[in-house]
Amino acid sequence: MTNVTSWSYNGGVKIRYVAVGNEPFLQTYNGTYLHVTLPALTNIQRALNRAGLGSHVKATVPFNADIYYSPGSNPVPSAGDFRPDIRDLTVEVVQFLAGNDAPFTVNIYPFLSLYGDPNFPLDFAFFDGSKKPITDGDSVYTNAFDANLDTLMWSLDKAGYPDLQVLIGEVGWPTDGDKNANIQNAKRFNQGLIRHALSGNGTPKRKGKNIEVYLFSLIDENAKAIAPGSFERHWGIFEFDGKPKYGLDLLGLEQDKGLAPVEGVRYQLRRWCVLDPEATELAELPDSIDYACSQSDCTALGYGSSCNHLSAQGNASYAFNMYYQLKNQGYWDCDFSGLALVTDKDPSEDDCQFPVMIAYAHSRKRNGIFGILAGNLLIFLLLLLLLLPR
């Protein structure tokens, strides 16, 4: 509990929840965490209670939306229930959460519904109207978020906990890595989500109830696993250097003031590593590209991504530059068997940006060198003191 208690003081960090695991009942985990999640949740909440924090800091489990479903024969929210294979265990978790006044946490991603189903209606993923709404009795659903969330609400209702607080632990839209992952769609979704959450309208199942949501994510993660898709590295509303990707009104006041960028960012030199246009011996080019991309992030080159339109030469240059920048522009890192060269001409094209990375790594190197020198000097002085006559 040190991580919580050390920051929970007047003027410190306002900690409200402690997440236990991340989507532990996900089907792709094949049951690995089924029987350890509830004990872990119990232990952590008890520790919070013993530390005197349990009244305002709650342990919760962020679940994936795949723990509940509506049957194919009746695909509406009111038919929702927890997955049969984990229903009893999920209800035990729900009982514990309710007994500790803790919320049920779920991660909802309409983008993933769109990504995984070629027949999914595009407009239904957003909040500004749908040509194909879902009618469920007296309820009409015009967006996937409400339909998904109310499927959970009905599942909780059937478990005997119709009023349990629900919060959205993760929700967002990526800006690259897929044909539907772009800045326009991300802004459309996130701005619509914010307006919806702040409207106080709730969902058809819980009308007039506030929706507590946490946007995913703050910045991109260029080393994140991409097994689900190349978009996994591009959920951020900020670029890697703290620049906002698009305007976003967090207050929902229809004021497109945008987000404030990080100030005082220092960059490496404005130079790029590209394929030498004079190179003729290209036998090693495919292996060089593969190596560069295996050590850096080339997801922008994928189908439907921002750099998908580059030529074969452009693809090579992009891969070389990403590796070069990741390695802090070391002169030996722009060679690739003589196929590459350094240029001061920006090779970016349209929406495809060839980045220049921040200089933080350089400062760390300098600090590391100074630290070694200082350490050696200290050792020398100590030896000198020992050798001096007394």
Buried (B, 14 or more C-beta within 10 A) or exposed (E): BEEBBEEBEEEEEEBEBBEBBBBBBBEEEEEEBBEEBBEBBBEBBEBBBEBEBBEEBBBBBBBBBBBBBBEEEEBBBBBBBBBEEBBEBBBEBBBBBBEBEBBBBBBBBBBBBBBEEEEBBEBBBBBEEBEEBBEBEEBEBBBBBBBBBBBBBBBBBBBEBEEBBBBBBBBBBBBBBBEBBBBEBBBBBBBBBBBBBBEEBBBBBBEEBEBBBBBBBEBBBBEBEBEEBBBBBBBBBBBBBBEBBBEBBBEBEEEEEEBEEEEEEEBBEEBBBBBBEEBEEBEEBEEBBEBBBEBBBBBBBBEBBBBBEBEEBBBBBBBBBBBBBBBBBEEEBBBBEEBBBBBEEEBBBEBBBBBBBBBBBBEEEEEEEEEEEEEEEEEEEEEEEEEEEE
